[in-house]
Amino acid sequence: MSYIRMRKQADGSTRYTAVVRIRVGKAIVHQEAKTFAHRSAAQTWAKHREVTLEDPAALIRAQDGTPTLSELIRWYIDSFEQISKWQRSKQTHLEFLEKHSIGKSNVFALSSAVLIDHIRSRRAEGAGPATVANDLTWIGVVLRAAKSVKQLPVKPEIVQEARTACRELRLIGKSRRRSRRPTPEELARLRTFFETRDRRAEIPMQDILDFAIHSARREAEICRLEWRDNDAGCRTGLVRDAKHPTDKEGNHRRFKYTPEAWVIVERQPKTTEYVFPYAPRSVGAAFTRACHVLGIEDLRFHDMRHEATSRLFERGYQIHEVAQFTLHDSW
């Protein structure tokens, strides 16, 4: 509904303020007003706004303004991060998109063309086909949440349209399997580097490096291992919430320790419930920093998992036996 409010000015003139109110039941959910010099102009504006605000999308824009993709990403993180307890890689990618120029986009104006242009620009900057495919994945997740939870009139379907086009244009694809293994010389240099620093560093990186090589555990898994889960008789441990495409939470899986990995575990001080009570991000950063200082190129901490797996096969283990150590579901 709308009405016109008339007010006399000090100079004797009259001003007309059109007031538009939107009610849901008895509650006023939105109100806006605009002042004019003539009653007819105020009436025309009020009628136009009433018709416009019948569109739910227009009403939401009037109530909240037009949110940007960055604002929706931040809302999604703040609302669901602690509840969902998602992996660090998802958090990092969401925060990257939040700060990227695509984040400035008006979510109501987002289209498949805008997303395709974003992917094209990212590839031109050097990002890989699998990385930019994840851009679309997480943008889609945020848009679907915004539509279902906030009832925003966004269009999650544009993500699939963009994905189909990007596949045909060969802009996105699956990641290539890495085959990088550290050389004996690189490992020796890393051990020496960490040995000279572990005496004064909080994180025993030399032990963690060797443990990764002998256990095939990811850095996040290493930092989640708990003393109570170790079985000394069978020399097994438990990875809680093991990585899985869909069922990570509650996916606890028991694995075998190699003799070398067990020795490393047993010499750790039992100061907390965790065998290695350190932040995975700090472990990864320390490894990356060491490689940079030593001039070791294209080596990631995750490559130690590949190294461990390769060593198990080289010892003569069969695929099903190696999986008892590595917890691989497929090869």
PECORMO-V389104 format. One record per pair of residues at least 4 apart in sequence whose C-alpha atoms are under 6 Angstrom apart, sorted by sequence separation. I is the first residue (numbers start at 0). J is the second residue. If there is no record, write none. Layout:
i->{I I}
j->{J J}
//
This chain:
i->{8 22 48 59 60 74 75 76 79 80 122 135 144 145 146 161 165 181 190 193 196 204 206 210 211 216 230 243 256 284 290 312 316 322 7 8 22 52 60 97 121 146 165 166 211 216 230 242 256 290 316 322 7 21 22 35 52 145 165 197 229 241 6 21 229 240 6 21 228 240 5 20 228 240 241 5 20 240 241 4 19 193 240 4 19 143 193 239 3 18 142 238 3 18 238 2 17 190 237 2 17 139 237 1 16 236 1 16 236 0 15 139 235 0 15 235 14 235 14 234 15 17 17 69 69 68 67 68 67 67 68 67 132 128 129 128 129 128 129 129 107 111 115 214 226 110 213 225 226 225 226 111 224 225 111 210 224 222 222 222 219 218 255 254 255 254 215 212 211 215 213 212 56 215 180}
j->{12 26 52 63 64 78 79 80 83 84 126 139 148 149 150 165 169 185 194 197 200 208 210 214 215 220 234 247 260 288 294 316 320 326 12 13 27 57 65 102 126 151 170 171 216 221 235 247 261 295 321 327 13 27 28 41 58 151 171 203 235 247 13 28 236 247 14 29 236 248 14 29 237 249 250 15 30 250 251 15 30 204 251 16 31 155 205 251 16 31 155 251 17 32 252 17 32 205 252 18 33 155 253 18 33 253 19 34 254 19 34 158 254 20 35 255 35 256 36 256 38 41 45 97 102 102 103 104 104 105 106 106 171 170 171 171 172 172 173 174 153 157 161 260 272 157 260 272 273 273 274 160 273 274 161 260 274 275 276 277 279 279 323 323 324 324 304 303 303 307 307 307 152 325 306}
//
